[in-house]
């Protein structure tokens, strides 16, 4: 099992989760973060730190978010590792709980 970043991170990209990760398993894209399932050690420290509630244990993923398992695995191979916090997206507070954000994901 691994932890998965889901749709609520899109256009928010809070990085509070990154600082607590002991294995630097987060990767950063233009407007989204992903977790590399190969380096995640299932410690769950990131879950409580995410202000967007966008990180789930793979076994606890909402049904409509299952495609993010593959998306995290795929994008973590393309995007660089992020190992320190940075500012969220400028309009993160406006986007944090908006539904149907997949269309805004930038690769």
C-alpha positions in Angstrom: 0.0 0.0 0.0 0.9 3.6 -0.4 -0.5 7.0 0.1 -2.0 9.0 -2.8 -2.5 12.7 -3.5 -5.9 13.3 -5.0 -7.9 15.9 -6.9 -8.2 18.4 -4.0 -4.5 19.2 -4.4 -5.0 20.5 -8.0 -4.6 24.3 -8.2 -3.8 24.5 -4.5 -0.4 22.7 -4.1 0.0 23.2 -0.4 3.4 21.8 0.6 3.0 21.3 4.3 3.2 17.5 3.7 6.6 17.7 2.2 8.4 18.8 5.3 7.3 15.8 7.3 8.1 13.2 4.7 11.1 11.1 5.9 11.7 9.7 2.4 11.3 12.7 0.1 8.6 10.8 -1.9 6.8 13.9 -3.1 7.2 15.2 -6.6 6.1 18.6 -7.8 4.3 19.5 -11.0 3.0 22.9 -12.2 -0.1 22.8 -10.1 -0.2 19.5 -8.3 1.9 17.2 -6.1 2.2 13.5 -6.3 3.6 10.7 -4.1 6.0 8.2 -5.6 4.6 4.8 -4.5 8.1 3.3 -4.8 9.6 5.5 -2.1 6.6 6.0 0.1 7.0 4.0 3.3 3.4 4.3 4.4 4.2 6.4 7.5 1.1 8.5 7.1 2.7 11.7 8.5 1.7 13.6 5.4 -2.0 13.0 5.9 -2.5 15.2 8.9 -0.3 17.9 7.5 -2.3 18.4 4.3 -4.6 21.5 4.7 -6.6 20.4 1.7 -7.3 16.9 3.0 -6.1 15.6 -0.4 -3.9 12.7 0.8 -5.4 9.2 1.4 -4.1 5.7 2.1 -4.6 3.8 -1.1 -7.1 1.5 0.6 -9.2 4.4 1.9 -9.5 6.3 -1.4 -12.9 7.5 -2.3 -14.3 5.5 -5.2 -14.2 8.5 -7.6 -10.5 9.1 -6.8 -9.1 5.6 -7.6 -7.5 6.8 -10.9 -5.1 8.9 -8.8 -3.2 5.8 -7.8 -2.0 5.4 -11.4 -1.6 9.1 -11.9 0.7 9.5 -8.9 2.8 6.6 -10.1 3.1 8.0 -13.6 3.7 11.6 -12.8 6.2 10.8 -10.0 8.5 9.4 -12.7 8.3 12.6 -14.7 8.3 15.4 -12.1 11.2 16.4 -9.8 11.4 15.6 -6.1 10.3 18.4 -3.8 11.9 18.2 -0.4 11.0 21.6 1.3 7.9 23.7 1.6 7.0 26.5 -0.7 4.1 28.9 -1.0 0.8 27.4 -2.2 -0.7 28.4 -5.5 -1.8 32.1 -5.4 -5.5 31.3 -5.4 -5.3 28.1 -3.3 -7.9 29.2 -0.8 -10.4 29.7 -3.6 -9.8 26.4 -5.2 -9.2 24.1 -2.2 -12.7 22.5 -2.0 -13.8 23.0 -5.6 -15.1 19.7 -7.2 -14.1 18.5 -10.7 -10.6 19.9 -10.9 -9.1 17.2 -12.9 -9.6 19.2 -16.1 -7.1 21.8 -14.6 -4.3 19.4 -14.0 -1.1 20.6 -15.8 1.4 18.0 -16.7 
